[in-house]
Amino acid sequence: MKVFNSLTRRTEELKPLENNEIRLYTCGPTVYNYAHIGNFRAYAFEDILRRTVLFNGMKIRQVMNLTDVDDKTIKGANAAGVALCDYTKTYKDAFFEDLKKLNIQPAEVYPAATDHIPEMIALVEKLVEKGVAYKSEDGSVYFNVRKFPGYGKLAHIDFDNQRTGARCAADEYDKENVGDFALWKAWEESDGPVGWDSPWGRGRPGWHIECSAMSMKYLGETFDLHTGGIDNLFPHHENEIAQAEAATGKEFVRTWMHCAHLRVNGEKMSKSLGNFYTLRDLIGKGYSGREIRYVLVNAHYRSGLNFAFDALEDAKKSLARIDACVDKATEGEVPEWAARHLDAFAAAVNDDLNMPKAFAALFELVREANAKGGAGTLGVFRRMDEVLGVIFFGRPEKAEIPDAVRKLLDERAAARKAKNWAESDRLRDEIAAAGWTVKDSRDGQSCTKA
């Protein structure tokens, strides 16, 4: 399995550091609002990555953080006049509901920032002791980027051509400004009731320190893989590296992977343009989680994804074509031609998650199965779906049709043969009342459980 490492800018083989287990940290949501489809582009990519690791027989331990204290969550909770934990719970619960709708496999651990303040304080203390962090006049603590020689290696920053020296107090700041960033932020009036006691006074952690502390707690001081959207590469992931490696003196993460941005109808997603969608918005428009997932994963993760309603309509048709083929597939010895398509699929996903080629292999399987019959192909579809997560198995039509319904079907077939359309429609309604749906095709009628 080969992936593109953002750190080295090379495609490299992904090998577990130990115990045939990939230890993976994925940047999760900031729970101040409902996650939007741009967020889910990253989570869907990470799900494909996770599934491909398992597809290759490796184990995985995935940690995805929940940022429930930062500038945005504090501002939202205070504006709503509710406790921070109550404010963020709504969006945490919604996030997990959305993951299920998109068939995204759960991570092994979902640490919330507010549950790990002691670990963050301990990490900041270590950085102060090592002389790479300092306390400012207001009681905040900053990381001195000039004291860490490796700063900028992920983003490949040329310090000589950057504005430097300013302090970056905000969790999210000007990405062209390389400055000392906040590890611990002193309490101020706008924080309201949010704050924790620390050796530097009351305050709360900076956003960047949260991920370093939680990832090392659950995955160790050095682990295999860290992912996120390309917008997280700098400064967030760069700062994670600086904090962790300055504290431990060890390599923080072996491999970094980043997915490209999602655009809507060719434009950057924004509320002002009216093209800002949450998963709930799309489901409210009549699209299913499976159709949305299909669009999100059917592109290379390092290429920009243009999300359009036409693509969702195409997804419906593509999934219907897959479903029709899978409905006819059976267990049994896998034909040589089907095994060949599975080999092509495996080669594609192991080539830096090349999903366009993987889907091409799937549709070659569908095409040939339709031409030659689906005997022995069900296991191949199941194997492919271990990665894709979009194929529906165990469809209702596989259920046993009751004798009474079979009798009505026979009567309806006779009515259609006699071109007695009124009787055919009446029998269709009677079958529907019994809980079954009839569809007509060139091959005759088929009956499915409603």
Contacts in CASP RR format, 6 or more apart in sequence:
PFRMAT RR
TARGET T0000
AUTHOR 0000-0000-0000
METHOD contacts of the structure
MODEL  1
MKVFNSLTRRTEELKPLENNEIRLYTCGPTVYNYAHIGNFRAYAFEDILR
RTVLFNGMKIRQVMNLTDVDDKTIKGANAAGVALCDYTKTYKDAFFEDLK
KLNIQPAEVYPAATDHIPEMIALVEKLVEKGVAYKSEDGSVYFNVRKFPG
YGKLAHIDFDNQRTGARCAADEYDKENVGDFALWKAWEESDGPVGWDSPW
GRGRPGWHIECSAMSMKYLGETFDLHTGGIDNLFPHHENEIAQAEAATGK
EFVRTWMHCAHLRVNGEKMSKSLGNFYTLRDLIGKGYSGREIRYVLVNAH
YRSGLNFAFDALEDAKKSLARIDACVDKATEGEVPEWAARHLDAFAAAVN
DDLNMPKAFAALFELVREANAKGGAGTLGVFRRMDEVLGVIFFGRPEKAE
IPDAVRKLLDERAAARKAKNWAESDRLRDEIAAAGWTVKDSRDGQSCTKA
1 13 0 8 1.000
1 14 0 8 1.000
1 52 0 8 1.000
1 53 0 8 1.000
1 56 0 8 1.000
1 58 0 8 1.000
1 350 0 8 1.000
2 11 0 8 1.000
2 12 0 8 1.000
2 13 0 8 1.000
2 14 0 8 1.000
2 350 0 8 1.000
2 351 0 8 1.000
2 352 0 8 1.000
3 11 0 8 1.000
3 12 0 8 1.000
3 14 0 8 1.000
3 49 0 8 1.000
3 255 0 8 1.000
3 257 0 8 1.000
3 352 0 8 1.000
3 353 0 8 1.000
4 10 0 8 1.000
4 11 0 8 1.000
4 12 0 8 1.000
4 257 0 8 1.000
4 302 0 8 1.000
4 352 0 8 1.000
5 11 0 8 1.000
5 12 0 8 1.000
5 255 0 8 1.000
5 256 0 8 1.000
5 257 0 8 1.000
6 154 0 8 1.000
6 233 0 8 1.000
6 256 0 8 1.000
6 257 0 8 1.000
6 258 0 8 1.000
7 153 0 8 1.000
7 154 0 8 1.000
7 253 0 8 1.000
7 255 0 8 1.000
7 256 0 8 1.000
9 156 0 8 1.000
11 352 0 8 1.000
12 255 0 8 1.000
14 22 0 8 1.000
14 53 0 8 1.000
14 224 0 8 1.000
14 225 0 8 1.000
14 255 0 8 1.000
16 22 0 8 1.000
16 23 0 8 1.000
16 58 0 8 1.000
16 59 0 8 1.000
16 224 0 8 1.000
17 23 0 8 1.000
17 222 0 8 1.000
17 223 0 8 1.000
17 224 0 8 1.000
17 254 0 8 1.000
19 59 0 8 1.000
20 57 0 8 1.000
20 58 0 8 1.000
20 59 0 8 1.000
21 58 0 8 1.000
21 59 0 8 1.000
21 60 0 8 1.000
21 61 0 8 1.000
22 53 0 8 1.000
22 58 0 8 1.000
22 59 0 8 1.000
22 60 0 8 1.000
22 61 0 8 1.000
22 224 0 8 1.000
22 225 0 8 1.000
23 60 0 8 1.000
23 61 0 8 1.000
23 63 0 8 1.000
23 219 0 8 1.000
23 220 0 8 1.000
23 223 0 8 1.000
23 224 0 8 1.000
23 225 0 8 1.000
24 46 0 8 1.000
24 49 0 8 1.000
24 50 0 8 1.000
24 53 0 8 1.000
24 60 0 8 1.000
24 61 0 8 1.000
24 62 0 8 1.000
24 63 0 8 1.000
24 219 0 8 1.000
24 223 0 8 1.000
24 224 0 8 1.000
24 225 0 8 1.000
24 226 0 8 1.000
24 227 0 8 1.000
25 62 0 8 1.000
25 63 0 8 1.000
25 64 0 8 1.000
25 65 0 8 1.000
25 211 0 8 1.000
25 215 0 8 1.000
25 219 0 8 1.000
25 223 0 8 1.000
25 225 0 8 1.000
25 226 0 8 1.000
25 227 0 8 1.000
25 253 0 8 1.000
26 42 0 8 1.000
26 43 0 8 1.000
26 46 0 8 1.000
26 62 0 8 1.000
26 63 0 8 1.000
26 64 0 8 1.000
26 107 0 8 1.000
26 226 0 8 1.000
26 227 0 8 1.000
26 228 0 8 1.000
27 42 0 8 1.000
27 64 0 8 1.000
27 65 0 8 1.000
27 211 0 8 1.000
27 227 0 8 1.000
27 228 0 8 1.000
27 229 0 8 1.000
27 232 0 8 1.000
27 236 0 8 1.000
28 43 0 8 1.000
28 64 0 8 1.000
28 65 0 8 1.000
28 66 0 8 1.000
28 67 0 8 1.000
29 35 0 8 1.000
29 39 0 8 1.000
29 66 0 8 1.000
29 67 0 8 1.000
29 91 0 8 1.000
29 95 0 8 1.000
30 67 0 8 1.000
30 70 0 8 1.000
30 72 0 8 1.000
30 73 0 8 1.000
31 66 0 8 1.000
31 67 0 8 1.000
31 68 0 8 1.000
31 73 0 8 1.000
31 88 0 8 1.000
31 91 0 8 1.000
31 92 0 8 1.000
31 95 0 8 1.000
32 70 0 8 1.000
32 72 0 8 1.000
32 73 0 8 1.000
32 75 0 8 1.000
32 76 0 8 1.000
32 87 0 8 1.000
32 88 0 8 1.000
32 91 0 8 1.000
33 91 0 8 1.000
34 91 0 8 1.000
34 94 0 8 1.000
34 98 0 8 1.000
34 278 0 8 1.000
34 279 0 8 1.000
34 280 0 8 1.000
35 43 0 8 1.000
35 91 0 8 1.000
35 94 0 8 1.000
35 95 0 8 1.000
35 98 0 8 1.000
35 278 0 8 1.000
35 279 0 8 1.000
36 269 0 8 1.000
36 276 0 8 1.000
36 277 0 8 1.000
36 278 0 8 1.000
36 279 0 8 1.000
37 262 0 8 1.000
37 264 0 8 1.000
37 269 0 8 1.000
37 277 0 8 1.000
37 278 0 8 1.000
37 279 0 8 1.000
37 282 0 8 1.000
37 292 0 8 1.000
37 296 0 8 1.000
37 307 0 8 1.000
38 261 0 8 1.000
38 262 0 8 1.000
38 269 0 8 1.000
38 307 0 8 1.000
40 98 0 8 1.000
40 102 0 8 1.000
40 279 0 8 1.000
40 292 0 8 1.000
40 296 0 8 1.000
41 259 0 8 1.000
41 261 0 8 1.000
41 262 0 8 1.000
41 296 0 8 1.000
41 305 0 8 1.000
41 307 0 8 1.000
42 227 0 8 1.000
42 228 0 8 1.000
42 229 0 8 1.000
42 259 0 8 1.000
43 99 0 8 1.000
43 102 0 8 1.000
43 104 0 8 1.000
44 102 0 8 1.000
44 104 0 8 1.000
44 293 0 8 1.000
44 296 0 8 1.000
44 297 0 8 1.000
45 227 0 8 1.000
45 259 0 8 1.000
45 296 0 8 1.000
45 297 0 8 1.000
45 301 0 8 1.000
45 353 0 8 1.000
46 62 0 8 1.000
46 64 0 8 1.000
46 227 0 8 1.000
46 228 0 8 1.000
47 102 0 8 1.000
47 103 0 8 1.000
47 104 0 8 1.000
47 105 0 8 1.000
47 297 0 8 1.000
48 297 0 8 1.000
48 301 0 8 1.000
48 349 0 8 1.000
48 353 0 8 1.000
48 355 0 8 1.000
48 387 0 8 1.000
48 388 0 8 1.000
49 225 0 8 1.000
49 227 0 8 1.000
49 257 0 8 1.000
49 353 0 8 1.000
50 60 0 8 1.000
50 62 0 8 1.000
50 105 0 8 1.000
51 105 0 8 1.000
51 386 0 8 1.000
51 387 0 8 1.000
51 388 0 8 1.000
51 389 0 8 1.000
52 349 0 8 1.000
52 350 0 8 1.000
52 353 0 8 1.000
52 387 0 8 1.000
53 60 0 8 1.000
54 60 0 8 1.000
54 386 0 8 1.000
55 346 0 8 1.000
55 349 0 8 1.000
55 383 0 8 1.000
55 386 0 8 1.000
55 387 0 8 1.000
56 350 0 8 1.000
60 108 0 8 1.000
61 108 0 8 1.000
61 109 0 8 1.000
61 218 0 8 1.000
61 219 0 8 1.000
62 107 0 8 1.000
62 108 0 8 1.000
62 109 0 8 1.000
63 107 0 8 1.000
63 108 0 8 1.000
63 109 0 8 1.000
63 110 0 8 1.000
63 111 0 8 1.000
63 214 0 8 1.000
63 215 0 8 1.000
63 218 0 8 1.000
63 219 0 8 1.000
64 107 0 8 1.000
64 109 0 8 1.000
64 110 0 8 1.000
65 110 0 8 1.000
65 111 0 8 1.000
65 112 0 8 1.000
65 113 0 8 1.000
65 210 0 8 1.000
65 211 0 8 1.000
65 214 0 8 1.000
65 215 0 8 1.000
66 88 0 8 1.000
66 92 0 8 1.000
66 95 0 8 1.000
66 110 0 8 1.000
66 111 0 8 1.000
66 112 0 8 1.000
66 113 0 8 1.000
67 73 0 8 1.000
67 113 0 8 1.000
67 207 0 8 1.000
67 210 0 8 1.000
68 84 0 8 1.000
68 85 0 8 1.000
68 88 0 8 1.000
68 92 0 8 1.000
68 112 0 8 1.000
68 113 0 8 1.000
68 114 0 8 1.000
69 84 0 8 1.000
69 113 0 8 1.000
69 114 0 8 1.000
69 194 0 8 1.000
69 204 0 8 1.000
69 205 0 8 1.000
69 210 0 8 1.000
70 113 0 8 1.000
70 171 0 8 1.000
70 206 0 8 1.000
70 207 0 8 1.000
70 210 0 8 1.000
71 170 0 8 1.000
71 171 0 8 1.000
71 172 0 8 1.000
71 207 0 8 1.000
72 171 0 8 1.000
73 84 0 8 1.000
73 87 0 8 1.000
73 88 0 8 1.000
74 84 0 8 1.000
74 190 0 8 1.000
74 191 0 8 1.000
74 192 0 8 1.000
74 194 0 8 1.000
74 204 0 8 1.000
75 190 0 8 1.000
76 87 0 8 1.000
77 83 0 8 1.000
77 84 0 8 1.000
77 86 0 8 1.000
77 87 0 8 1.000
77 88 0 8 1.000
77 194 0 8 1.000
78 190 0 8 1.000
78 191 0 8 1.000
78 192 0 8 1.000
78 194 0 8 1.000
80 87 0 8 1.000
83 193 0 8 1.000
84 114 0 8 1.000
84 193 0 8 1.000
84 194 0 8 1.000
85 114 0 8 1.000
92 112 0 8 1.000
94 280 0 8 1.000
98 279 0 8 1.000
98 280 0 8 1.000
99 106 0 8 1.000
101 279 0 8 1.000
101 283 0 8 1.000
101 289 0 8 1.000
101 292 0 8 1.000
102 279 0 8 1.000
102 289 0 8 1.000
102 292 0 8 1.000
102 293 0 8 1.000
102 296 0 8 1.000
103 289 0 8 1.000
103 290 0 8 1.000
103 293 0 8 1.000
103 389 0 8 1.000
103 390 0 8 1.000
104 293 0 8 1.000
109 218 0 8 1.000
111 214 0 8 1.000
111 217 0 8 1.000
111 218 0 8 1.000
113 120 0 8 1.000
113 205 0 8 1.000
113 210 0 8 1.000
113 214 0 8 1.000
116 210 0 8 1.000
116 213 0 8 1.000
116 214 0 8 1.000
116 217 0 8 1.000
117 196 0 8 1.000
117 204 0 8 1.000
117 205 0 8 1.000
119 213 0 8 1.000
119 214 0 8 1.000
119 217 0 8 1.000
120 184 0 8 1.000
120 205 0 8 1.000
120 209 0 8 1.000
120 210 0 8 1.000
120 213 0 8 1.000
121 184 0 8 1.000
121 196 0 8 1.000
121 198 0 8 1.000
121 199 0 8 1.000
121 205 0 8 1.000
122 213 0 8 1.000
123 209 0 8 1.000
123 212 0 8 1.000
123 213 0 8 1.000
123 216 0 8 1.000
123 243 0 8 1.000
123 247 0 8 1.000
124 133 0 8 1.000
124 141 0 8 1.000
124 183 0 8 1.000
124 184 0 8 1.000
124 198 0 8 1.000
124 205 0 8 1.000
124 209 0 8 1.000
125 199 0 8 1.000
126 247 0 8 1.000
127 133 0 8 1.000
127 141 0 8 1.000
127 143 0 8 1.000
127 183 0 8 1.000
127 243 0 8 1.000
127 246 0 8 1.000
127 247 0 8 1.000
128 134 0 8 1.000
128 135 0 8 1.000
128 141 0 8 1.000
130 246 0 8 1.000
130 247 0 8 1.000
131 144 0 8 1.000
131 147 0 8 1.000
132 143 0 8 1.000
132 144 0 8 1.000
132 147 0 8 1.000
132 148 0 8 1.000
132 246 0 8 1.000
133 141 0 8 1.000
133 142 0 8 1.000
133 143 0 8 1.000
133 144 0 8 1.000
133 183 0 8 1.000
134 141 0 8 1.000
134 142 0 8 1.000
134 144 0 8 1.000
135 141 0 8 1.000
135 200 0 8 1.000
136 142 0 8 1.000
136 167 0 8 1.000
136 186 0 8 1.000
138 186 0 8 1.000
139 184 0 8 1.000
139 186 0 8 1.000
139 200 0 8 1.000
139 201 0 8 1.000
140 169 0 8 1.000
140 182 0 8 1.000
140 184 0 8 1.000
140 185 0 8 1.000
140 186 0 8 1.000
140 200 0 8 1.000
141 182 0 8 1.000
141 183 0 8 1.000
141 184 0 8 1.000
141 200 0 8 1.000
142 167 0 8 1.000
142 180 0 8 1.000
142 181 0 8 1.000
142 182 0 8 1.000
142 183 0 8 1.000
143 180 0 8 1.000
143 181 0 8 1.000
143 182 0 8 1.000
143 183 0 8 1.000
143 239 0 8 1.000
143 242 0 8 1.000
143 243 0 8 1.000
143 246 0 8 1.000
144 180 0 8 1.000
145 151 0 8 1.000
145 164 0 8 1.000
145 178 0 8 1.000
145 179 0 8 1.000
145 180 0 8 1.000
145 181 0 8 1.000
145 242 0 8 1.000
146 164 0 8 1.000
147 246 0 8 1.000
148 242 0 8 1.000
148 245 0 8 1.000
148 246 0 8 1.000
150 242 0 8 1.000
150 245 0 8 1.000
151 157 0 8 1.000
151 178 0 8 1.000
151 238 0 8 1.000
151 242 0 8 1.000
152 159 0 8 1.000
152 178 0 8 1.000
152 234 0 8 1.000
152 238 0 8 1.000
153 241 0 8 1.000
154 233 0 8 1.000
154 234 0 8 1.000
154 237 0 8 1.000
154 238 0 8 1.000
154 241 0 8 1.000
154 256 0 8 1.000
155 233 0 8 1.000
155 234 0 8 1.000
155 235 0 8 1.000
155 238 0 8 1.000
157 178 0 8 1.000
157 234 0 8 1.000
157 238 0 8 1.000
159 178 0 8 1.000
162 176 0 8 1.000
162 177 0 8 1.000
162 178 0 8 1.000
163 176 0 8 1.000
163 177 0 8 1.000
163 178 0 8 1.000
164 177 0 8 1.000
164 178 0 8 1.000
164 179 0 8 1.000
165 178 0 8 1.000
165 179 0 8 1.000
165 180 0 8 1.000
166 177 0 8 1.000
166 179 0 8 1.000
166 180 0 8 1.000
167 179 0 8 1.000
167 180 0 8 1.000
167 181 0 8 1.000
167 182 0 8 1.000
168 174 0 8 1.000
168 177 0 8 1.000
168 179 0 8 1.000
168 180 0 8 1.000
168 181 0 8 1.000
168 182 0 8 1.000
168 235 0 8 1.000
169 182 0 8 1.000
169 185 0 8 1.000
171 182 0 8 1.000
171 206 0 8 1.000
171 207 0 8 1.000
171 208 0 8 1.000
172 207 0 8 1.000
173 181 0 8 1.000
173 235 0 8 1.000
175 234 0 8 1.000
175 235 0 8 1.000
181 208 0 8 1.000
181 235 0 8 1.000
181 239 0 8 1.000
182 206 0 8 1.000
183 205 0 8 1.000
183 206 0 8 1.000
183 208 0 8 1.000
183 209 0 8 1.000
183 243 0 8 1.000
184 198 0 8 1.000
184 200 0 8 1.000
184 203 0 8 1.000
184 204 0 8 1.000
184 205 0 8 1.000
184 206 0 8 1.000
184 209 0 8 1.000
185 203 0 8 1.000
185 204 0 8 1.000
185 205 0 8 1.000
185 206 0 8 1.000
186 200 0 8 1.000
186 201 0 8 1.000
186 202 0 8 1.000
186 203 0 8 1.000
187 195 0 8 1.000
187 201 0 8 1.000
187 202 0 8 1.000
187 203 0 8 1.000
187 204 0 8 1.000
191 203 0 8 1.000
191 204 0 8 1.000
194 204 0 8 1.000
195 202 0 8 1.000
195 203 0 8 1.000
195 204 0 8 1.000
196 202 0 8 1.000
196 203 0 8 1.000
196 204 0 8 1.000
197 203 0 8 1.000
205 213 0 8 1.000
207 236 0 8 1.000
208 235 0 8 1.000
208 236 0 8 1.000
208 239 0 8 1.000
208 240 0 8 1.000
208 243 0 8 1.000
209 243 0 8 1.000
211 236 0 8 1.000
211 240 0 8 1.000
212 239 0 8 1.000
212 240 0 8 1.000
212 243 0 8 1.000
212 244 0 8 1.000
212 247 0 8 1.000
212 252 0 8 1.000
215 223 0 8 1.000
215 226 0 8 1.000
215 240 0 8 1.000
215 244 0 8 1.000
216 244 0 8 1.000
216 248 0 8 1.000
221 244 0 8 1.000
221 248 0 8 1.000
221 250 0 8 1.000
221 252 0 8 1.000
222 248 0 8 1.000
222 250 0 8 1.000
222 251 0 8 1.000
222 252 0 8 1.000
222 253 0 8 1.000
222 254 0 8 1.000
223 252 0 8 1.000
223 253 0 8 1.000
223 254 0 8 1.000
224 253 0 8 1.000
224 254 0 8 1.000
224 255 0 8 1.000
225 253 0 8 1.000
225 254 0 8 1.000
225 255 0 8 1.000
225 256 0 8 1.000
225 257 0 8 1.000
226 237 0 8 1.000
226 240 0 8 1.000
226 253 0 8 1.000
226 255 0 8 1.000
226 256 0 8 1.000
226 257 0 8 1.000
227 256 0 8 1.000
227 257 0 8 1.000
227 258 0 8 1.000
227 259 0 8 1.000
228 237 0 8 1.000
228 257 0 8 1.000
228 258 0 8 1.000
228 259 0 8 1.000
229 258 0 8 1.000
229 259 0 8 1.000
229 260 0 8 1.000
229 261 0 8 1.000
230 258 0 8 1.000
230 259 0 8 1.000
230 260 0 8 1.000
230 261 0 8 1.000
231 261 0 8 1.000
232 258 0 8 1.000
233 256 0 8 1.000
233 258 0 8 1.000
237 256 0 8 1.000
240 252 0 8 1.000
241 252 0 8 1.000
241 253 0 8 1.000
244 252 0 8 1.000
245 251 0 8 1.000
245 252 0 8 1.000
257 301 0 8 1.000
258 302 0 8 1.000
259 301 0 8 1.000
259 302 0 8 1.000
260 301 0 8 1.000
260 302 0 8 1.000
260 303 0 8 1.000
260 304 0 8 1.000
260 305 0 8 1.000
261 268 0 8 1.000
261 304 0 8 1.000
261 305 0 8 1.000
262 269 0 8 1.000
262 304 0 8 1.000
262 305 0 8 1.000
262 306 0 8 1.000
262 307 0 8 1.000
263 269 0 8 1.000
263 304 0 8 1.000
263 305 0 8 1.000
263 306 0 8 1.000
263 307 0 8 1.000
264 273 0 8 1.000
264 275 0 8 1.000
264 276 0 8 1.000
264 277 0 8 1.000
264 306 0 8 1.000
264 307 0 8 1.000
264 308 0 8 1.000
265 275 0 8 1.000
265 306 0 8 1.000
265 307 0 8 1.000
265 308 0 8 1.000
266 306 0 8 1.000
266 308 0 8 1.000
267 273 0 8 1.000
267 275 0 8 1.000
269 275 0 8 1.000
269 276 0 8 1.000
269 277 0 8 1.000
270 276 0 8 1.000
277 307 0 8 1.000
279 289 0 8 1.000
279 292 0 8 1.000
282 289 0 8 1.000
282 292 0 8 1.000
282 312 0 8 1.000
283 289 0 8 1.000
283 292 0 8 1.000
287 312 0 8 1.000
290 319 0 8 1.000
290 390 0 8 1.000
290 392 0 8 1.000
291 312 0 8 1.000
291 315 0 8 1.000
291 316 0 8 1.000
291 319 0 8 1.000
292 312 0 8 1.000
292 315 0 8 1.000
293 389 0 8 1.000
293 390 0 8 1.000
294 315 0 8 1.000
294 318 0 8 1.000
294 319 0 8 1.000
294 390 0 8 1.000
295 305 0 8 1.000
295 307 0 8 1.000
295 311 0 8 1.000
295 312 0 8 1.000
295 315 0 8 1.000
296 305 0 8 1.000
296 307 0 8 1.000
297 355 0 8 1.000
297 388 0 8 1.000
297 390 0 8 1.000
298 315 0 8 1.000
298 355 0 8 1.000
298 356 0 8 1.000
298 359 0 8 1.000
299 305 0 8 1.000
299 355 0 8 1.000
299 356 0 8 1.000
300 352 0 8 1.000
300 353 0 8 1.000
300 354 0 8 1.000
300 355 0 8 1.000
300 356 0 8 1.000
301 353 0 8 1.000
301 355 0 8 1.000
302 352 0 8 1.000
318 363 0 8 1.000
319 390 0 8 1.000
319 392 0 8 1.000
321 363 0 8 1.000
321 366 0 8 1.000
322 362 0 8 1.000
322 366 0 8 1.000
322 390 0 8 1.000
322 391 0 8 1.000
323 391 0 8 1.000
323 392 0 8 1.000
323 395 0 8 1.000
325 366 0 8 1.000
325 369 0 8 1.000
325 370 0 8 1.000
325 374 0 8 1.000
325 381 0 8 1.000
326 378 0 8 1.000
326 381 0 8 1.000
326 391 0 8 1.000
326 392 0 8 1.000
326 393 0 8 1.000
326 395 0 8 1.000
327 395 0 8 1.000
327 397 0 8 1.000
327 398 0 8 1.000
328 369 0 8 1.000
328 373 0 8 1.000
328 374 0 8 1.000
329 369 0 8 1.000
329 374 0 8 1.000
329 375 0 8 1.000
329 376 0 8 1.000
329 377 0 8 1.000
329 378 0 8 1.000
329 379 0 8 1.000
329 381 0 8 1.000
330 374 0 8 1.000
330 375 0 8 1.000
330 376 0 8 1.000
330 377 0 8 1.000
330 378 0 8 1.000
331 376 0 8 1.000
331 378 0 8 1.000
331 379 0 8 1.000
332 375 0 8 1.000
332 376 0 8 1.000
332 378 0 8 1.000
333 376 0 8 1.000
334 342 0 8 1.000
334 376 0 8 1.000
334 377 0 8 1.000
334 379 0 8 1.000
334 380 0 8 1.000
335 372 0 8 1.000
335 375 0 8 1.000
335 376 0 8 1.000
335 377 0 8 1.000
337 368 0 8 1.000
337 372 0 8 1.000
338 365 0 8 1.000
338 368 0 8 1.000
338 369 0 8 1.000
338 376 0 8 1.000
338 377 0 8 1.000
338 380 0 8 1.000
339 380 0 8 1.000
341 361 0 8 1.000
341 362 0 8 1.000
341 364 0 8 1.000
341 365 0 8 1.000
341 368 0 8 1.000
341 380 0 8 1.000
342 361 0 8 1.000
342 365 0 8 1.000
342 380 0 8 1.000
342 383 0 8 1.000
342 384 0 8 1.000
344 357 0 8 1.000
344 360 0 8 1.000
344 361 0 8 1.000
344 364 0 8 1.000
345 358 0 8 1.000
345 361 0 8 1.000
345 362 0 8 1.000
345 365 0 8 1.000
345 384 0 8 1.000
345 387 0 8 1.000
347 357 0 8 1.000
348 354 0 8 1.000
348 355 0 8 1.000
348 357 0 8 1.000
348 358 0 8 1.000
348 360 0 8 1.000
348 361 0 8 1.000
349 355 0 8 1.000
349 358 0 8 1.000
349 387 0 8 1.000
351 357 0 8 1.000
358 384 0 8 1.000
358 387 0 8 1.000
358 388 0 8 1.000
359 388 0 8 1.000
361 384 0 8 1.000
362 384 0 8 1.000
362 388 0 8 1.000
365 377 0 8 1.000
365 380 0 8 1.000
365 381 0 8 1.000
365 384 0 8 1.000
369 377 0 8 1.000
378 393 0 8 1.000
381 391 0 8 1.000
381 393 0 8 1.000
382 391 0 8 1.000
382 393 0 8 1.000
384 391 0 8 1.000
385 391 0 8 1.000
385 393 0 8 1.000
395 448 0 8 1.000
396 448 0 8 1.000
396 449 0 8 1.000
396 450 0 8 1.000
397 446 0 8 1.000
397 447 0 8 1.000
397 448 0 8 1.000
397 449 0 8 1.000
399 449 0 8 1.000
401 409 0 8 1.000
401 436 0 8 1.000
401 447 0 8 1.000
402 434 0 8 1.000
404 434 0 8 1.000
405 431 0 8 1.000
405 434 0 8 1.000
405 436 0 8 1.000
405 447 0 8 1.000
408 427 0 8 1.000
408 430 0 8 1.000
408 431 0 8 1.000
408 434 0 8 1.000
409 431 0 8 1.000
409 438 0 8 1.000
409 445 0 8 1.000
409 447 0 8 1.000
411 427 0 8 1.000
412 423 0 8 1.000
412 424 0 8 1.000
412 427 0 8 1.000
412 428 0 8 1.000
412 431 0 8 1.000
412 438 0 8 1.000
412 445 0 8 1.000
413 444 0 8 1.000
413 445 0 8 1.000
415 421 0 8 1.000
415 423 0 8 1.000
415 424 0 8 1.000
415 427 0 8 1.000
416 424 0 8 1.000
416 440 0 8 1.000
416 445 0 8 1.000
428 438 0 8 1.000
431 437 0 8 1.000
431 438 0 8 1.000
431 447 0 8 1.000
432 438 0 8 1.000
432 450 0 8 1.000
435 449 0 8 1.000
435 450 0 8 1.000
436 447 0 8 1.000
436 448 0 8 1.000
436 449 0 8 1.000
436 450 0 8 1.000
437 447 0 8 1.000
437 448 0 8 1.000
437 449 0 8 1.000
437 450 0 8 1.000
438 445 0 8 1.000
438 446 0 8 1.000
438 447 0 8 1.000
439 445 0 8 1.000
439 446 0 8 1.000
439 447 0 8 1.000
439 448 0 8 1.000
END
